[in-house]
Amino acid sequence: MEFEKVKVYTRDEYKGAQEPVAFVWRGRRYEVAEILDRWYEGRLDSTRFPLSYFKVRTGEGELHILRYHEFFRAWGIRVPRESG
């Protein structure tokens, strides 16, 4: 999976990996209508960085996966594969 940096707004801005409520990607703002799923990686393995994932549906009905990298305090969005 390829991820691209994205600006994410959360319920509590002072804590990085709180529930996303909106994000700006490629110059466009998306409102999160629903969090469909969430999962975590690396929390029990000291050799891996902790990552938090959120599968969201936007107000327009688009599905996206957002990832929060706790070590770098950075958000990313999964870039859809191009068909062909």
DSSP file (Angstrom, degrees, kcal/mol; ACC not computed):
  #  RESIDUE AA STRUCTURE BP1 BP2  ACC     N-H-->O    O-->H-N    N-H-->O    O-->H-N    TCO  KAPPA ALPHA  PHI   PSI    X-CA   Y-CA   Z-CA
    1    1 A M              0   0    0      0, 0.0     2,-0.5     0, 0.0    77,-0.0   0.000 360.0 360.0 360.0 138.3    0.0    0.0    0.0
    2    2 A E        -     0   0    0     77,-0.4    77,-3.1     2,-0.0     2,-0.4  -0.893 360.0-164.1-106.3 133.9    1.2    3.5   -0.8
    3    3 A F  E     -A   78   0A   0     -2,-0.5     2,-0.4    75,-0.2    75,-0.2  -0.898   4.1-158.5-119.0 148.4    0.4    6.4    1.5
    4    4 A E  E     -A   77   0A   0     73,-2.2    73,-2.4    -2,-0.4    -2,-0.0  -0.939  33.7 -96.7-123.3 144.6    0.6   10.1    0.8
    5    5 A K  E     +A   76   0A   0     -2,-0.4     2,-0.3    71,-0.2    71,-0.2  -0.321  48.5 177.4 -61.7 141.7    0.9   12.8    3.4
    6    6 A V        -     0   0    0     69,-1.4     2,-0.6    19,-0.1    69,-0.4  -0.992  32.3-120.0-146.8 147.8   -2.5   14.4    4.4
    7    7 A K  E     -E   24   0B   0     17,-1.7    17,-2.7    -2,-0.3     2,-0.4  -0.819  35.4-169.7 -90.1 123.4   -3.7   17.1    6.8
    8    8 A V  E     -E   23   0B   0     -2,-0.6     2,-0.4    15,-0.2    15,-0.2  -0.946  14.6-152.2-120.0 136.3   -6.2   15.6    9.2
    9    9 A Y  E     -E   22   0B   0     13,-3.1    12,-3.1    -2,-0.4    13,-1.5  -0.896  21.4-167.9-103.0 133.7   -8.5   17.3   11.7
   10   10 A T  E     -E   20   0B   0     -2,-0.4     3,-0.3    10,-0.3     9,-0.1  -0.699  36.1-105.1-119.9 170.0   -9.5   15.3   14.7
   11   11 A R  S    S+     0   0    0      8,-1.8     2,-0.6     1,-0.3    -1,-0.1   0.912 117.4  30.2 -59.7 -44.3  -12.0   15.6   17.6
   12   12 A D  S >  S-     0   0    0      3,-0.3     3,-1.8     7,-0.2     6,-0.3  -0.900  72.4-166.5-120.2 100.2   -9.2   16.6   20.0
   13   13 A E  T 3  S+     0   0    0     -2,-0.6    -1,-0.1    -3,-0.3    -2,-0.1   0.747  83.5  64.6 -60.3 -25.9   -6.4   18.4   18.2
   14   14 A Y  T 3  S+     0   0    0      1,-0.1     2,-0.5    -4,-0.0    -1,-0.3   0.677  98.2  59.2 -75.6 -14.6   -4.0   18.1   21.2
   15   15 A K  S X  S-     0   0    0     -3,-1.8     3,-1.1     1,-0.1    -3,-0.3  -0.966  79.3-147.9-116.4 118.9   -3.9   14.3   20.8
   16   16 A G  T 3  S+     0   0    0     -2,-0.5    -1,-0.1     1,-0.2    -2,-0.0   0.827  85.5  43.2 -56.9 -46.5   -2.7   13.1   17.4
   17   17 A A  T 3  S+     0   0    0     51,-0.1    -1,-0.2    -7,-0.1    51,-0.1  -0.046  79.4 129.5-101.9  34.6   -4.6    9.9   16.7
   18   18 A Q  S <  S-     0   0    0     -3,-1.1    -5,-0.0    -6,-0.3     0, 0.0  -0.236  76.3 -60.8 -73.6 174.8   -8.0   10.8   17.9
   19   19 A E        -     0   0    0      1,-0.1    -8,-1.8    -9,-0.1     2,-0.2  -0.350  58.1-122.0 -60.9 129.2  -11.0   10.2   15.6
   20   20 A P  E     +E   10   0B   0      0, 0.0   -10,-0.3     0, 0.0     3,-0.1  -0.513  31.2 176.1 -73.0 139.9  -10.7   12.1   12.3
   21   21 A V  E     -     0   0B   0    -12,-3.1    11,-2.5     1,-0.4     2,-0.3   0.571  68.4  -4.6-114.4 -20.3  -13.5   14.5   11.5
   22   22 A A  E     -EF   9  31B   0    -13,-1.5   -13,-3.1     9,-0.3    -1,-0.4  -0.974  59.3-164.2-164.2 160.3  -12.1   16.0    8.3
   23   23 A F  E     -EF   8  30B   0      7,-2.3     7,-3.2    -2,-0.3     2,-0.5  -0.993  16.1-137.3-151.4 155.0   -9.0   15.9    6.1
   24   24 A V  E     +EF   7  29B   0    -17,-2.7   -17,-1.7    -2,-0.3     2,-0.4  -0.966  27.9 172.1-115.0 121.6   -7.5   17.9    3.3
   25   25 A W  E >   - F   0  28B   0      3,-2.5     3,-1.4    -2,-0.5   -19,-0.1  -0.992  66.5 -11.5-135.5 125.4   -6.0   15.9    0.4
   26   26 A R  T 3  S-     0   0    0     -2,-0.4    -1,-0.1     1,-0.3     3,-0.1   0.879 129.9 -51.2  52.9  43.2   -4.7   17.3   -2.9
   27   27 A G  T 3  S+     0   0    0      1,-0.2     2,-0.4    -3,-0.0    -1,-0.3   0.501 116.9 105.9  80.7   4.8   -6.1   20.7   -2.1
   28   28 A R  E <   -F   25   0B   0     -3,-1.4    -3,-2.5     2,-0.0     2,-0.4  -0.950  62.4-135.4-122.5 138.6   -9.7   19.5   -1.4
   29   29 A R  E     -F   24   0B   0     -2,-0.4     2,-0.4    -5,-0.2    -5,-0.2  -0.765  18.9-167.2 -93.6 134.5  -11.4   19.3    2.1
   30   30 A Y  E     -F   23   0B   0     -7,-3.2    -7,-2.3    -2,-0.4     2,-0.4  -0.974  12.0-143.8-120.3 132.6  -13.3   16.1    2.9
   31   31 A E  E     -F   22   0B   0     -2,-0.4    28,-1.7    -9,-0.2     2,-0.7  -0.814  20.3-127.0 -93.0 135.2  -15.7   15.8    5.9
   32   32 A V  E     +B   58   0A   0    -11,-2.5    26,-0.2    -2,-0.4     3,-0.1  -0.737  28.1 177.9 -84.3 116.4  -15.7   12.4    7.5
   33   33 A A  E     +     0   0A   0     24,-2.4     2,-0.3    -2,-0.7    25,-0.2   0.800  67.2   2.8 -85.7 -32.2  -19.3   11.2    7.7
   34   34 A E  E     -B   57   0A   0     23,-1.7    23,-2.6   -13,-0.0     2,-0.7  -0.983  56.4-136.2-157.9 139.8  -18.6    7.9    9.3
   35   35 A I  E     -B   56   0A   0     -2,-0.3    21,-0.2    21,-0.2     3,-0.1  -0.901  24.1-178.3 -95.5 114.0  -15.7    5.8   10.7
   36   36 A L  E     -     0   0A   0     19,-2.5     2,-0.3    -2,-0.7    20,-0.2   0.796  61.6  -8.9 -84.9 -31.0  -16.4    2.3    9.3
   37   37 A D  E     -B   55   0A   0     18,-1.4    18,-2.5     2,-0.0     2,-0.3  -0.983  54.4-164.7-160.9 159.6  -13.4    0.5   10.9
   38   38 A R  E     +B   54   0A   0     -2,-0.3     2,-0.3    16,-0.2    16,-0.2  -0.981  13.3 167.3-150.8 145.7  -10.2    1.1   12.9
   39   39 A W  E     -B   53   0A   0     14,-1.5    14,-3.1    -2,-0.3     2,-0.3  -0.966  19.3-137.2-154.3 167.8   -7.2   -1.0   13.7
   40   40 A Y  E     -B   52   0A   0     -2,-0.3     2,-0.3    12,-0.2    12,-0.2  -0.915   9.1-165.3-132.3 152.1   -3.7   -0.8   15.0
   41   41 A E  E     +B   51   0A   0     10,-2.3    10,-2.4    -2,-0.3    -2,-0.0  -0.979  66.2  16.3-134.0 148.4   -0.3   -2.2   14.2
   42   42 A G  S    S+     0   0    0     -2,-0.3     3,-0.3     8,-0.2     6,-0.3   0.435  77.0 118.1  80.5   1.1    3.0   -2.4   16.1
   43   43 A R  S    S+     0   0    0      1,-0.2    -1,-0.1     8,-0.2    -2,-0.0   0.826  84.5  35.9 -72.5 -29.6    1.8   -1.7   19.6
   44   44 A L  S    S+     0   0    0      1,-0.1     2,-0.6     2,-0.0    -1,-0.2   0.421 106.7  75.2-101.6   0.2    2.8   -5.1   21.0
   45   45 A D    >   -     0   0    0     -3,-0.3     3,-1.8     1,-0.1    -1,-0.1  -0.940  62.3-161.2-118.4 110.1    6.0   -5.4   18.9
   46   46 A S  T 3  S+     0   0    0     -2,-0.6    -1,-0.1     1,-0.3    -3,-0.0   0.602  88.9  63.3 -69.2  -9.4    8.9   -3.2   20.1
   47   47 A T  T 3  S+     0   0    0      2,-0.1     2,-0.3     0, 0.0    -1,-0.3   0.473  98.7  65.2 -91.3  -1.8   10.6   -3.6   16.7
   48   48 A R  S <  S-     0   0    0     -3,-1.8    -3,-0.1    -6,-0.3     3,-0.0  -0.887  84.5-114.2-121.9 151.5    7.8   -1.8   14.9
   49   49 A F        -     0   0    0     -2,-0.3     2,-0.3     1,-0.1    -6,-0.1  -0.617  39.2-107.9 -78.6 140.3    6.4    1.7   14.9
   50   50 A P        -     0   0    0      0, 0.0    20,-1.9     0, 0.0    21,-0.5  -0.538  41.7-176.3 -70.1 130.0    2.8    2.0   16.3
   51   51 A L  E     -BC  41  69A   0    -10,-2.4   -10,-2.3    -2,-0.3     2,-0.4  -0.979  13.9-157.6-128.0 140.2    0.4    2.9   13.5
   52   52 A S  E     -BC  40  68A   0     16,-2.3    16,-3.2    -2,-0.4     2,-0.4  -0.971  11.5-162.0-117.6 134.4   -3.4    3.6   13.8
   53   53 A Y  E     -BC  39  67A   0    -14,-3.1   -14,-1.5    -2,-0.4     2,-0.4  -0.902   7.1-170.8-118.4 144.7   -5.7    3.1   10.8
   54   54 A F  E     -BC  38  66A   0     12,-2.7    12,-3.0    -2,-0.4     2,-0.6  -0.987  11.8-154.7-134.4 123.6   -9.2    4.5   10.2
   55   55 A K  E     -BC  37  65A   0    -18,-2.5   -19,-2.5    -2,-0.4   -18,-1.4  -0.891  30.9-178.4 -95.2 119.9  -11.4    3.4    7.3
   56   56 A V  E     -BC  35  64A   0      8,-3.0     8,-2.3    -2,-0.6     2,-0.5  -0.842  29.1-144.9-124.3 155.2  -13.7    6.4    6.7
   57   57 A R  E     -BC  34  63A   0    -23,-2.6   -24,-2.4    -2,-0.3   -23,-1.7  -0.978  25.3-141.2-113.9 130.5  -16.6    7.4    4.5
   58   58 A T  E >   -B   32   0A   0      4,-2.7     3,-1.8    -2,-0.5   -26,-0.2  -0.303  30.6 -99.3 -82.7 171.7  -16.8   11.0    3.4
   59   59 A G  T 3  S+     0   0    0    -28,-1.7   -27,-0.1     1,-0.3    -1,-0.1   0.759 126.3  55.2 -60.3 -25.6  -19.9   13.1    3.1
   60   60 A E  T 3  S-     0   0    0    -29,-0.2    -1,-0.3     2,-0.1   -30,-0.0   0.439 122.9-106.4 -87.1  -1.2  -19.8   12.4   -0.7
   61   61 A G  S <  S+     0   0    0     -3,-1.8     2,-0.2     1,-0.3    -2,-0.1   0.505  71.3 143.8  90.7   4.7  -19.8    8.7    0.0
   62   62 A E        -     0   0    0      1,-0.0    -4,-2.7    -5,-0.0     2,-0.4  -0.531  43.3-136.2 -78.1 144.9  -16.1    8.1   -0.9
   63   63 A L  E     +C   57   0A   0     -6,-0.2     2,-0.3    -2,-0.2    -6,-0.2  -0.863  29.5 168.3-102.6 135.1  -14.1    5.5    1.1
   64   64 A H  E     -C   56   0A   0     -8,-2.3    -8,-3.0    -2,-0.4     2,-0.5  -0.976  29.6-136.4-142.1 154.4  -10.6    6.2    2.3
   65   65 A I  E     -C   55   0A   0     -2,-0.3    13,-2.6    13,-0.3     2,-0.4  -0.969  20.8-166.7-113.5 121.8   -8.1    4.7    4.7
   66   66 A L  E     -CD  54  77A   0    -12,-3.0   -12,-2.7    -2,-0.5     2,-0.4  -0.855   2.8-162.3-105.8 142.4   -6.2    7.2    6.9
   67   67 A R  E     -CD  53  76A   0      9,-2.7     9,-2.3    -2,-0.4     2,-0.5  -0.986   6.9-156.2-128.8 134.7   -3.1    6.2    8.9
   68   68 A Y  E     -CD  52  75A   0    -16,-3.2   -16,-2.3    -2,-0.4     2,-0.8  -0.952   6.7-154.5-111.2 122.9   -1.5    7.9   11.8
   69   69 A H  E  >> -CD  51  74A   0      5,-3.1     5,-1.5    -2,-0.5     4,-1.3  -0.855   6.1-163.4 -96.9 107.5    2.2    7.2   12.4
   70   70 A E  T  45S+     0   0    0    -20,-1.9    -1,-0.2    -2,-0.8   -19,-0.1   0.846  83.1  54.4 -65.5 -36.2    2.7    7.8   16.2
   71   71 A F  T  45S+     0   0    0    -21,-0.5    -1,-0.2     1,-0.2   -20,-0.1   0.926 121.5  29.3 -64.6 -44.9    6.5    8.1   16.1
   72   72 A F  T  45S-     0   0    0      2,-0.1    -1,-0.2    -3,-0.1    -2,-0.2   0.494 100.4-131.8 -92.4  -5.1    6.5   10.9   13.5
   73   73 A R  T  <5 +     0   0    0     -4,-1.3     2,-0.4     1,-0.2    -3,-0.2   0.939  60.9 138.5  51.4  51.3    3.1   12.3   14.5
   74   74 A A  E   < - D   0  69A   0     -5,-1.5    -5,-3.1   -67,-0.0     2,-0.3  -0.965  46.9-141.9-132.5 142.8    2.1   12.3   10.9
   75   75 A W  E     - D   0  68A   0    -69,-0.4   -69,-1.4    -2,-0.4     2,-0.3  -0.757  18.8-177.5-100.5 148.7   -1.1   11.4    9.0
   76   76 A G  E     -AD   5  67A   0     -9,-2.3    -9,-2.7    -2,-0.3     2,-0.4  -0.950  16.2-142.9-138.7 161.0   -1.2    9.6    5.6
   77   77 A I  E     -AD   4  66A   0    -73,-2.4   -73,-2.2    -2,-0.3     2,-0.3  -0.983  28.6-111.6-124.8 137.7   -3.9    8.6    3.2
   78   78 A R  E     -A    3   0A   0    -13,-2.6   -13,-0.3    -2,-0.4   -75,-0.2  -0.525  31.4-134.7 -69.8 127.3   -3.9    5.4    1.2
   79   79 A V        -     0   0    0    -77,-3.1   -77,-0.4    -2,-0.3    -1,-0.1  -0.718  21.4-120.6 -84.7 124.2   -3.5    6.3   -2.5
   80   80 A P        -     0   0    0      0, 0.0     2,-0.2     0, 0.0    -1,-0.1  -0.348  29.8-109.4 -63.8 142.7   -5.9    4.3   -4.7
   81   81 A R        -     0   0    0      1,-0.1     2,-0.4    -2,-0.0     0, 0.0  -0.468  29.5-119.4 -70.3 142.4   -4.2    2.2   -7.3
   82   82 A E        -     0   0    0     -2,-0.2     2,-0.2    -3,-0.1    -1,-0.1  -0.672  28.7-122.4 -79.9 135.3   -4.6    3.3  -10.9
   83   83 A S              0   0    0     -2,-0.4    -1,-0.0     1,-0.2     0, 0.0  -0.533 360.0 360.0 -77.9 145.2   -6.4    0.8  -13.1
   84   84 A G              0   0    0     -2,-0.2    -1,-0.2     0, 0.0    -2,-0.0   0.447 360.0 360.0 111.5 360.0   -4.6   -0.4  -16.1
